[in-house]
Amino acid sequence: GRCAQPCRQKYKIGNGKNIYEGYIMSPKDLCTAQNIDSLIRSGVKSLKVEGRMKRPEYV
């Protein structure tokens, strides 16, 4: 199968005048490790660590 991760999907972004279509995310964009302190301060009580059963190429 095809990869279903958000970074592999095409997106359209527009501002009313211009529309950009393409692959706009990278796996680094999806990483929230640098935001953990902010998430805790906002009241988050639990986090899910993705990739436990995934191959090294995924994580």
Secondary structure by P-SEA (a helix, b strand, c coil): ccccccccbbbbbbccccccccccccccccccccaaaaaaaaccccccccccccccccc
